């Protein structure tokens, strides 16, 4: 970047045009333009963008507004990057560019299986900021539809990450994601979103609401072999289990198995956008745990742990806590407390999310008699730590 200031660049770009003409083009007052040229005022981002567009600055004025020549080099570099992205977004999207966005969203989906939520949230914010810039431009209908599907998926990941962090902001992101998916008119991504949103209600103890969303996810798929129904049916089963409806649990798990069998290998990959045999075993075990069918639950837990990779920290921990609940249901308070404490302590600190602590608290509440036992005191100490510490 040169040493030219915003006011100097504005004066150069204005050329022979009058202050009145430039002010009219940028929808501001001519005295304001004069003050900017003479460095008496600093431009807002909106005014800098309007003047840049009006004078054909090619992003120069926007960059100078973001980072003047006196700004640190890192700030100037960030402004250059922003201007470059704006310039690229202003042009036509190539097929390679759209494919790269689709790959980026898929990569973030895979990262949910191993990356800590706090770390992923920062990445999602950055990716979404760039994609929003691209979506602000006009594109041919087929290109815009693909970008909207990518944006819906990224919005869903944002909601899912906030849910795991215990942040109520997840609720508004589900609505945003569904709005974007509806604009794309894509039933597959809409089905997936309803299935994932059902988890929000499930963990908020709104079991009837969770069932309603899970059923809608299956309906929206319309018979398509996609992840939505495979994800939704087992969640429906888990909700029915907490309501004590064993026949409905069996029916929903059967539908989940059928939906899973129809998925291709890509949709079975470890990802928030996929669903696998390991997840079905985990979710089945959870349903049987809630019904108090501990023998059937333990069988499913063992199969799930044999299938899950060791770096899938969250689901393996949730299975461990289900195993602890089975100990509690079978009347062994000490074993339940020990299993729950060991499960939380075995997790890397950055993966001890509010969701994990919430499930461990469920175990502790189930065995109040363990409070006087050494195992119960260990669990109580673990639960006293803030999420992410230990």
C-alpha positions in Angstrom: 0.0 0.0 0.0 1.2 3.6 -0.8 1.5 6.4 1.8 -1.5 8.2 0.2 -4.2 9.0 2.7 -7.9 8.4 2.3 -8.5 12.2 1.6 -5.7 12.4 -0.9 -7.0 9.3 -2.7 -10.5 10.7 -2.7 -9.4 13.9 -4.2 -7.4 12.1 -6.9 -10.3 9.8 -7.9 -12.8 12.7 -7.9 -10.8 14.4 -10.7 -12.7 17.1 -12.4 -16.1 16.1 -10.9 -17.6 18.6 -8.5 -18.2 17.9 -4.8 -21.9 18.2 -5.5 -21.8 15.5 -8.2 -19.7 13.1 -6.1 -22.0 13.7 -3.1 -25.0 12.9 -5.2 -23.5 9.7 -6.5 -22.6 8.5 -3.0 -25.8 9.8 -1.4 -24.1 12.0 1.1 -23.6 15.8 1.6 -21.0 17.8 -0.3 -19.6 19.3 2.9 -19.0 15.8 4.1 -17.1 14.9 1.0 -15.0 18.1 1.4 -14.3 17.3 5.1 -13.1 13.8 4.0 -10.8 15.3 1.4 -9.3 17.7 4.0 -8.9 15.0 6.7 -11.4 16.8 9.0 -13.5 13.7 9.3 -12.9 10.0 9.1 -15.0 7.9 6.8 -17.4 5.2 7.9 -17.1 1.8 6.2 -20.5 2.4 4.5 -19.4 5.9 3.1 -16.1 4.6 2.0 -17.8 1.8 0.1 -20.3 4.2 -1.5 -17.6 6.6 -2.6 -15.4 3.7 -3.9 -18.3 2.4 -6.0 -19.3 5.9 -7.2 -15.7 6.8 -8.3 -14.7 3.4 -9.5 -12.0 3.1 -6.9 -11.7 -0.7 -7.2 -11.7 -1.2 -3.5 -8.9 1.4 -2.9 -11.0 3.8 -0.7 -12.5 0.9 1.2 -9.0 -0.4 2.0 -7.7 3.0 3.1 -10.7 3.4 5.4 -10.1 0.0 7.0 -6.3 0.6 7.4 -4.7 4.0 6.7 -1.0 4.1 5.9 -0.2 4.8 9.6 -1.9 1.5 10.6 0.2 -1.5 11.6 1.3 -3.6 8.6 -0.8 -6.5 9.8 -3.9 -4.3 9.6 -2.9 -3.1 6.2 -2.4 -6.7 5.1 -5.9 -7.6 6.4 -7.4 -4.6 4.4 -5.6 -5.8 1.3 -7.0 -9.3 1.8 -10.5 -7.9 2.3 -10.3 -5.8 -0.9 -9.0 -8.7 -2.9 -11.9 -10.9 -1.7 -14.3 -8.2 -2.6 -12.8 -7.8 -6.1 -13.1 -11.6 -6.7 -16.6 -11.7 -5.3 -17.6 -9.0 -7.7 -16.8 -11.1 -10.7 -18.5 -14.2 -12.0 -18.1 -17.4 -9.9 -16.3 -20.2 -11.7 -17.3 -23.8 -11.2 -14.0 -24.4 -9.4 -14.9 -21.5 -6.9 -18.3 -23.0 -6.1 -16.8 -26.5 -5.7 -14.2 -25.0 -3.3 -17.0 -23.6 -1.2 -18.8 -26.9 -1.2 -15.6 -28.7 -0.2 -14.9 -26.1 2.6 -18.4 -26.7 4.1 -17.8 -30.5 3.9 -14.4 -30.1 5.6 -16.0 -28.2 8.5 -18.6 -31.0 8.8 -15.8 -33.5 9.1 -14.0 -31.3 11.7 -17.0 -31.6 14.1 -15.9 -35.2 14.8 -12.5 -34.3 16.3 -12.2 -30.5 16.8 -13.0 -28.7 20.0 -16.1 -26.6 19.7 -14.4 -23.3 20.7 -11.8 -23.8 18.0 -14.3 -24.6 15.4 -16.6 -21.7 16.2 -13.8 -19.3 15.3 -13.2 -21.0 11.9 -16.9 -21.0 11.1 -17.2 -17.3 11.8 -14.3 -16.6 9.4 -15.7 -18.9 6.7 -19.2 -17.5 7.0 -17.9 -13.9 6.7 -16.2 -14.7 3.4 -19.2 -16.7 2.0 -21.6 -13.8 2.9 -19.4 -11.5 0.8 -19.8 -13.8 -2.1 -23.6 -14.2 -1.7 -24.0 -10.4 -1.7 -23.3 -10.4 -5.4 -25.5 -11.5 -8.3 -25.0 -14.9 -9.7 -26.8 -17.2 -12.2 -29.6 -19.2 -10.6 -27.8 -22.6 -10.6 -24.6 -21.0 -9.0 -26.6 -19.1 -6.4 -28.6 -22.2 -5.5 -25.3 -24.2 -4.8 -24.0 -21.3 -2.8 -27.2 -21.1 -0.8 -27.0 -24.9 0.0 -23.4 -24.3 1.2 -24.6 -21.4 3.3 -27.4 -23.5 4.8 -24.9 -26.2 5.7 -22.5 -23.7 7.3 -25.4 -22.1 9.2 -26.4 -25.6 10.5 -22.8 -26.2 11.7 -22.8 -22.8 13.4 -26.0 -23.8 15.3 -24.7 -27.3 16.1 -21.5 -25.9 17.5 -23.3 -23.3 19.6 -25.6 -26.1 20.9 -22.7 -28.1 22.1 -21.3 -25.0 23.8 -24.6 -24.5 25.6 -25.2 -21.2 23.9 -28.8 -20.2 23.3 -27.8 -18.4 20.1 -28.1 -21.8 18.4 -31.8 -21.4 18.2 -31.7 -18.4 16.0 -29.1 -20.0 13.8 -31.4 -23.0 13.1 -34.0 -20.5 11.8 -31.4 -18.8 9.7 -30.3 -22.1 8.3 -33.8 -23.2 7.4 -34.5 -19.8 5.7 -31.4 -20.2 3.5 -32.3 -23.9 2.7 -35.8 -22.9 1.7 -34.4 -20.2 -0.6 -32.3 -22.9 -2.2 -35.3 -25.2 -2.5 -33.2 -28.2 -1.4 -35.2 -30.9 0.5 -32.1 -32.9 1.4 -30.4 -30.1 3.3 -33.7 -29.0 4.9 -34.3 -32.6 6.1 -30.8 -32.6 7.6 -31.4 -29.3 9.4 -34.7 -30.4 10.9 -33.0 -33.6 12.1 -30.2 -31.7 13.7 -32.5 -29.1 15.2 -34.4 -31.9 16.9 -31.4 -32.4 19.1 -31.7 -28.8 20.4 -35.2 -29.6 21.7 -34.2 -33.1 22.9 -31.4 -31.6 25.1 -33.8 -28.9 26.2 -36.2 -31.6 27.5 -38.9 -30.8 24.9 -39.3 -34.4 23.9 -42.6 -33.9 22.0 -41.1 -31.0 20.1 -38.0 -33.2 19.3 -40.3 -35.9 18.0 -42.2 -33.5 15.8 -39.1 -32.1 14.2 -37.6 -35.6 13.7 -40.8 -36.8 12.0 -40.8 -33.7 9.8 -37.2 -34.4 8.8 -38.2 -37.9 7.7 -41.2 -36.5 5.8 -39.2 -33.8 4.0 -36.8 -36.3 2.6 -39.7 -37.7 0.5 -38.1 -41.1 0.2 -34.7 -39.7 -1.0 -31.7 -41.7 0.3 -30.2 -38.9 2.4 -28.8 -38.4 5.8 -31.8 -36.5 7.3 -34.0 -39.6 7.9 -31.0 -41.7 9.1 -30.2 -39.1 11.7 -33.8 -38.2 12.6 -35.3 -41.7 13.2 -32.9 -42.7 16.0 -33.4 -39.3 17.7 -37.1 -39.9 17.5 -36.4 -43.3 19.2 -34.4 -41.7 22.0 -37.2 -39.2 22.6 -39.8 -42.0 22.7 -37.6 -43.9 25.1 -37.5 -41.0 27.6 -41.3 -41.1 27.4 -41.4 -44.8 28.1 -42.8 -45.8 24.7 -41.0 -49.0 23.9 -43.1 -49.9 20.8 -42.4 -46.5 19.2 -38.7 -46.9 20.0 -38.5 -50.2 18.2 -40.4 -48.8 15.2 -38.1 -45.7 15.0 -34.9 -47.7 15.3 -36.1 -49.9 12.5 -36.7 -46.9 10.3 -33.2 -45.6 11.2 -31.6 -48.9 10.2 -33.4 -48.8 6.9 -32.4 -45.2 6.2 -28.8 -46.0 7.1 -28.8 -49.0 4.7 -29.8 -46.7 1.8 -26.9 -44.3 2.3 -23.8 -44.4 0.0 -20.3 -44.5 1.5 -19.9 -40.8 1.2 -22.9 -40.1 3.4 -21.6 -42.7 6.0 -18.3 -40.8 6.5 -17.5 -39.3 9.9 -19.0 -35.9 9.6 -21.9 -33.8 10.9 -23.3 -34.2 7.4 -23.0 -38.0 7.6 -24.5 -40.9 9.6 -22.7 -44.1 10.3 -23.2 -47.6 11.9 -21.3 -46.4 14.9 -23.7 -43.6 15.5 -26.7 -45.8 15.1 -25.3 -48.3 17.7 -24.6 -45.3 20.1 -28.1 -43.9 19.6 -29.7 -47.3 20.0 -27.8 -47.9 23.2 -28.9 -44.6 24.5 -32.6 -45.4 23.7 -32.4 -48.8 25.5 -30.6 -47.1 28.4 -33.5 -44.6 28.9 -35.9 -47.6 28.8 -33.9 -49.3 31.5 -33.1 -52.2 29.2 -29.5 -52.4 30.3 -28.5 -55.7 28.8 -29.6 -54.5 25.3 -28.0 -51.1 25.9 -24.6 -52.6 26.9 -24.6 -54.7 23.8 -25.1 -51.6 21.6 -22.5 -49.6 23.6 -19.9 -52.3 23.0 -20.6 -52.4 19.3 -20.4 -48.6 19.1 -17.1 -48.3 20.9 -15.6 -50.9 18.7 -16.6 -48.9 15.6 -15.8 -45.3 16.7 -12.3 -43.9 16.1 -10.4 -43.0 19.2 -10.3 -39.3 18.3 -14.1 -39.0 18.2 -14.0 -37.6 21.8 -17.6 -36.4 22.2 -19.6 -39.5 21.2 -17.2 -41.9 22.9 -17.6 -39.9 26.1 -21.4 -39.8 25.8 -21.3 -43.6 25.4 -19.2 -43.9 28.5 -21.8 -41.8 30.4 -24.5 -44.1 29.1 -22.6 -47.0 30.5 -22.4 -45.2 33.8 -26.2 -44.7 33.7 -26.6 -48.4 33.1 -24.6 -49.1 36.3 -26.9 -46.7 38.2 -30.0 -48.4 36.8 -28.6 -51.8 37.9 -28.2 -50.4 41.4 -24.4 -50.0 41.6 -24.0 -46.4 42.7 -20.3 -46.6 43.2 -19.6 -48.1 39.8 -21.9 -45.5 38.2 -20.1 -42.6 39.9 -16.6 -44.0 39.1 -17.5 -44.6 35.4 -18.9 -41.1 35.0 -15.9 -39.4 36.7 -13.4 -41.5 34.7 -15.2 -40.7 31.4 -15.0 -36.9 32.0 -11.4 -37.0 33.3 -10.3 -39.1 30.3 -11.4 -36.4 27.9 -8.9 -33.7 26.7 -9.8 -30.6 28.6 -10.9 -28.7 25.5 -13.5 -31.4 24.8 -15.2 -31.2 28.2 -18.1 -29.3 26.8 -21.3 -28.2 28.6 -23.1 -31.1 26.8 -20.7 -33.7 28.4 -21.0 -32.1 31.9 -24.8 -32.0 31.5 -24.9 -35.8 30.9 -22.5 -36.5 33.8 -24.8 -34.5 36.0 -27.7 -36.8 34.9 -25.7 -39.7 36.2 -24.9 -38.0 39.5 -28.6 -37.1 40.0 -29.5 -40.8 39.4 -27.3 -42.0 42.3 -27.7 -39.4 45.2 -26.6 -42.2 47.6 -23.1 -42.1 46.0 -22.4 -38.7 47.6 -21.1 -40.3 50.7 -18.9 -42.8 48.8 -15.3 -42.0 47.6 -16.4 -42.5 44.0 -19.2 -40.0 44.5 -16.9 -37.4 46.0 -14.6 -37.7 43.0 -17.5 -37.2 40.6 -18.8 -34.3 42.6 -15.3 -32.7 42.4 -15.2 -33.2 38.6 -18.7 -31.7 38.2 -17.6 -28.6 40.2 -15.1 -27.7 37.6 -16.1 -25.3 34.8 -16.6 -27.0 31.4 -13.3 -27.4 29.7 -11.2 -27.6 32.9 -9.9 -30.4 35.0 
